[in-house]
């Protein structure tokens, strides 16, 4: 055999992955707390049992120009302001307690803004017990008759559990009771704390019906808090030193052999009743760190984790004692987590330690969100990114739950007041993202190989023996010393004897006879007991035969039941597949419905805008038509006005031209007169025409009307002008020419010089030609 050489330490095998690949989404619930005052503005509205709607506050709308719209968020179930604690427990925590009894782990935590009611939901108040006291009450109501004695189960400080026999457990109990320095387990006979005395009424008590009676149970509780990312044990009994008080020591996280995270050195207290568990919880609650802030008078400054651990082991074949096999011990736990609320320092006005606490709280909650985002991305996109569990103690402690070792439930607590709108929006987004994370379904524990009903058969056998002994007049319980004395007194009494002489022949025979009689009676009782034992043994053998037959029948029925279970499992898997498909389709239908609603809203808005524009267009068209009609009338009026104006101007122009013509005629007459005077000496005779009359305006008007009715032909050539009118070029023009004869020179009276003219110059000039234009007269020449 070859010896392995020294090298690296062999790597420890990783955790076994569950064979079941079925996954369930994280169950996210929502609870709305009532408003603090009646006049406060509300920003959360419950639409249905699974949907809420957020309304942006009026001030925020005004500041953001109305950019925020109503947003809807869906949950597994929504609990309104009138929801009682028992209703919340029935839907959320009761299934987790039943899973705890059936050896399955569970994680339940509350999440929300500070002051949203997380601690009230988890702990409750007198008369309104929260999820934690109700879970403990249901657990002890279910396993109460089947609990083991104290110290039969003992934690091994490595997140495991050991089994002690009855003698060791008894010695352990005596040792704990005798040592005052050792903290004793609270007794169930002590008076309960008044803070929790009336939390749960007897009418609201509940229990699980499916409890394995062939097992013994023990409950252990622990209570820790995560403060500034350090873990502290709230149940640790540290010695108090008034001179030098020592701060509490933080604990560390470790991993057990099953790769499960646990708090090393954490105190685990065994409790036997609900009152004991309340007392332990209240003891740790008094040590929890709370402070007064601007938003909450008793604000939790740390994350608290109350763990309920249930250890169970099967009974032996006789149903008398617990099976002394550590491998048969099953430990399940339920963690109830009260997360500290996220807050903004600008609103809480925190300073100093409060500011540091708020920063660590927000950082741990941010790490939780990051882990959820990476888990969702790995599941939806098929990636294998590392989930940053180790960035925070709270996520590192519960990483096994998200890896498939238990169910995870989250209750989102919401304060509907408008001041928390921004923080509530972030909480809703985180809750919506968490619902998309799927956790592997935990595997059922293996069934014990021993026959079922062992405790019941053992109890029935004891009852039968007691009944038969009672019928025969024998002792009901042989271990009872009173019954043993009664049996001795039933024997014949010994005669009074006093020995005076060793040779007394009377006393000794009487004593011997009485003892022999007692011996015979004892032998008769022994024989009767032997006969009864043989009869009982035969009856037991007969019962064993019947039991074997019934076991065989049960085995056959169990085989048939296993086949049916396989069919049921396959059908259940098919149903789950169809349910998942149905949920997917419902989600798609919801998305399509929302999209359709958006499109319908857009369509309505567009139709409204189109109708508005059509109405505006019709108004513009009618306005345009009215404008065209008005412009047509204005144009017609202007046209008529300008036609009249043009006619008036033409008439005025004609009158002006006639006046000018008359003036020219007058000038021509004067010129003719001058020519006549100048030609009288030369023998020319010009016939003077008649003096024309000056045209009058009335005559002009009549002539204008006649022209407009039937315009006469104009003398001369008619042609069109550039402006569209007409012009006349007169051709009836007469030109008169006159040649002046030589006449005697006339000397001007002006002085001599260059400007004077000589008669010789006049005589030498060319003859003067006069041109006269006349209309309607003749030129005559005298003989």
C-alpha positions, 0 to 999 in steps of 0.5 A: 500500500503506497503511503500518500506523500505530504502535500496540501490539506485535502479539501473538505467536500462541499455541501450535498445539494438536495436531490429535489430541484423544485424551487419556490419563490420567496413569499413576500407579504405586505402589512399596512399600519394605520395612520397616526393622526386623522388629518395626515395625508395618505400615500398608500391605497389597498386595491385588492387582497394582493395589490397596493397602489402608491400615490405621490404626495401633493407637495411632491407633485408640485415640486416635480411638475407632476412627473410621478404617477400612481404605481402598483405593487403585487404581493402574495397577500396584502393585510390592511389596517384592520387586519388582526394579529391572529389573521396574520399568523394564520397566513404567514407563520402557522405554515412555518411552525408546522414545517418546524414540527416536520423537521424543516427549517424556516426564516421569517423576517420583517422589513420596512421603514423605521416606525412602520410597525415591524416590532409590533408585528413580530412581538405584539402587545398585551392582548394582541400577541405578535407572530413570535409568541403565537408561534411558541404557543402553537409549538408547545400546544402541539408537542406538549404531551410528547416532550422529553425530560430536561437534559435528555437532549444536550447541545454539543456547542458545535450546532449539533445535539447529543442524547443522554440516558435517563441516569445522566439526565437526572445527574445533570438536573441535580448538578444544575440545581445544586450549583447556584453559579450555573444559570438555571433553566426557567421553571414553568411553575413560576409566574409569567411576566405580566408583559406577556401574560395576556398576549394570547387568549385561550380562544385564539390558541391553535395546535398542529394535528399532524404530530409524530407521537413516536418521537420525543421533543425538546425546544431550545431558544436563543436570542442574539442581536446584530449591532454595528455589524457585531453579534451579541448574545442577549441571553448571556449571563455576564458577571456584573462588576460595578467598579469596572463594568465590562462591555459585552463580548461579540460572538463570531460565526462558524460553519458546522460539519454540514456547512451550516452557519451558526453563532459560536458560543451562543446561549441555548436555553431549554424551555418546556412551556410557552411561559418559559419561552416568554420569560427567556425572550423578555430577558433578552428583550430588556438588553436589546439596544433601542433609542429615541429618534425623531421618527420613532420614540423606541427605534430599534438600533439593531437587528434581532434574531430569535431562534427556536430550535426543535430537537426530536428523536424516535422512541425505541421498539418498545416505545418506552425510551428514546432511541440512543442513536445520535444519527437518529436525532433531527434538529430543525429551527425557525428564525424570527428576525426583526430587522431595524428600519432603514432611515435617512439621517436628514429626517432623523437628525441623528448625530454621534452614535445614532448616526453611526448606528443608522449608517451600519443599519443602512449598510447591512440592508443594502448588502441584503438588497445586493444579495437578492439582486445577485441571486435573481440575476443568477437564476434569471440569466443563468450566470454564476456570480458570487453572492456577497453574503460575507459583506454583512453578518446578517446575510452571512448568518442566513445564507443557508436559507437562500441556498435551499435549507428552508422556507423564506418568508418576508413581511413588508411593513408600510407606513402610509403617511406621505412623509415616508413616500420616498423610503416606501418607494424603495422598500416596494422596489426591494420587495418586488425584486425579492419575489422573483428570487426562488429558493430550493424546496427543503427535502423531507426527512427519511422515515424511521424504520421502526413500526409506527404506533409504538408509544400508543401500544406501550401505553395500551399495554400498561393500561391493560396490565393495570386493569387486570391487576386491579380486577384481581385485587393486586397492586396497580403499580408494583413500584408503589411502596404503599401497595407493597405494604398493603400486600404484606398486610394481607398475609396471615398475622404472626402470633405474639411470641416471646421467647424466654427459654431456648428450649421453649416447645410451644412458642417456636412451633406456633411461629413455625406453623405461621411462617409455613402458612405464610409460605404456602400463601406466598407460593400460591400467590407465586403460582397464581402470578406465574399462571397470570404471567403465562396467560399474559405471555400467551396473550402477548404472543397472540398479540404479536402474531396479530401485530405481525400480520397487521405489519405485513398488511401495513407493509403491503398497504405501505407499498401501495401507498408509496406507489400512490405517493409516486403517482401523487408526486408526479401529478403534484409536479405536473400541477406545480408546473402548470401552476408555475406556467399559469402564474407566468401567464397571469403575470404576462396577462397582467403585463399585457393588461397594463400595457393595454391600459397604457395604450388605451389611455394613450389612445384616449388622449390622442383621440381627445387631442385629435378631436380638439385639433379637428374642432380648432381646424373647423373653427379656423375654416369657418373663420377663414370662410367668414374672412373670405366673404368679408374680403369679397365684400370689401373688395367689391365695395372697393372696386365700386368705389374706385370705379366711381373715383376713376370715372370722377377723375376722368370727368375732371381730367376731361374738364381740365383738358377742355379748359386748357383747350379753351385757354389755348384757343384764347391764346391762339386768337390773340396770336391771330390778332397779332398776326393780323395786325402785323400782316395788315400792311403786307396785304394779308387778310385773315378771316377771324373766326367766331369766338368760341364759348367757354365750355360749362360744367353742365355741358361737360356732364351731359357730354360725359353721360352721352359718351358713357352711353354711346361714346362718339368716334374720337378724331385721331388714332386711338391706342391703349395705355400701360394702365389699361386705359385708352389715349387719342392722338389727334390728327386734325391739326393745321400749321400756319406759316408766314414769311415776314417781308423786309421791313424798316429797321427799328432801333432800340432805345437801349444804349449803344454797345454790343447789345444794340442791333443795326437796321442792316442786321435786321434786313439781313436776317432770314424771314420769320416763319410763324406756326399756328395750330388751330382747330375748326377755322380756315386760312384765307389770303387777300387778293 
